[in-house]
Amino acid sequence: MHKLFNFEPNNKPKAGQKITLIIAYICYLGAVFSAGVSYYLGREDTYTPVFASFIAITVFCICVGFLLHILGSGNLPSLKVDDKIE
């Protein structure tokens, strides 16, 4: 039987996955930085728009970092079309 796609797992991560993992770590660093800034701003007043913005940035960076980490560390199959016809 002819196999159009090869769905066997690929143990070697591709360049796109490596880049995605690096961006995920950058997002984690951004989350730590914005959490530190929001802690510093929250000592004086928590009812400012700047404080709320840094809390939103923290949550956003954590969520984006988590999703990119999952995509970058997954064992994705090769979806290359096989040109050989049996």
C-alpha positions as CSV (number, residue, x, y, z in Angstrom):
1,M,0.0,0.0,0.0
2,H,1.2,3.5,-0.9
3,K,2.0,5.8,2.0
4,L,1.4,9.4,1.0
5,F,2.6,10.9,4.3
6,N,5.2,9.6,6.7
7,F,3.7,9.9,10.2
8,E,6.6,8.4,12.1
9,P,7.8,10.7,15.0
10,N,10.9,12.7,14.3
11,N,13.3,12.7,17.3
12,K,15.4,15.5,15.9
13,P,13.8,18.9,16.4
14,K,13.7,21.2,13.4
15,A,15.1,24.7,13.2
16,G,11.6,26.2,13.6
17,Q,11.1,24.3,16.9
18,K,14.4,25.5,18.2
19,I,13.5,29.1,17.4
20,T,10.1,28.6,19.0
21,L,11.7,27.3,22.2
22,I,14.1,30.3,22.3
23,I,11.2,32.7,22.0
24,A,9.4,30.9,24.7
25,Y,12.3,31.4,27.1
26,I,12.4,35.1,26.1
27,C,8.7,35.3,27.0
28,Y,9.4,33.7,30.4
29,L,12.1,36.3,31.0
30,G,9.7,39.1,30.0
31,A,7.2,37.7,32.4
32,V,9.7,37.7,35.3
33,F,10.8,41.3,34.4
34,S,7.2,42.6,34.2
35,A,6.3,40.8,37.4
36,G,9.2,42.5,39.1
37,V,8.1,45.9,37.8
38,S,4.5,45.4,38.8
39,Y,5.7,44.3,42.3
40,Y,7.8,47.5,42.5
41,L,4.9,49.7,41.3
42,G,2.4,47.9,43.5
43,R,4.2,48.9,46.7
44,E,3.0,52.4,46.3
45,D,-0.4,52.2,44.5
46,T,-2.3,49.4,42.9
47,Y,-5.0,51.5,41.3
48,T,-3.0,52.9,38.4
49,P,-3.3,51.9,34.8
50,V,0.5,51.3,34.6
51,F,0.3,48.7,37.3
52,A,-2.7,46.9,35.6
53,S,-0.8,47.0,32.3
54,F,2.3,45.3,33.8
55,I,0.1,42.6,35.4
56,A,-1.5,42.1,31.9
57,I,1.9,41.8,30.3
58,T,2.9,39.3,32.9
59,V,-0.1,37.1,32.3
60,F,0.3,37.4,28.5
61,C,4.0,36.5,28.5
62,I,3.4,33.5,30.7
63,C,0.6,32.2,28.4
64,V,2.5,32.8,25.2
65,G,5.7,31.3,26.7
66,F,3.8,28.2,27.8
67,L,2.2,27.7,24.4
68,L,5.5,28.2,22.5
69,H,7.2,25.9,24.9
70,I,4.7,23.1,24.2
71,L,5.1,23.7,20.4
72,G,8.9,23.8,20.5
73,S,9.4,20.8,22.7
74,G,6.8,18.5,21.0
75,N,7.8,15.4,19.0
76,L,6.2,16.4,15.7
77,P,5.9,13.9,12.8
78,S,7.3,14.6,9.4
79,L,4.6,15.7,7.0
80,K,6.8,15.5,3.9
81,V,5.0,14.1,0.9
82,D,6.6,11.0,-0.5
83,D,7.1,11.3,-4.3
84,K,7.8,7.6,-4.8
85,I,4.9,5.7,-6.2
86,E,4.9,1.9,-5.8
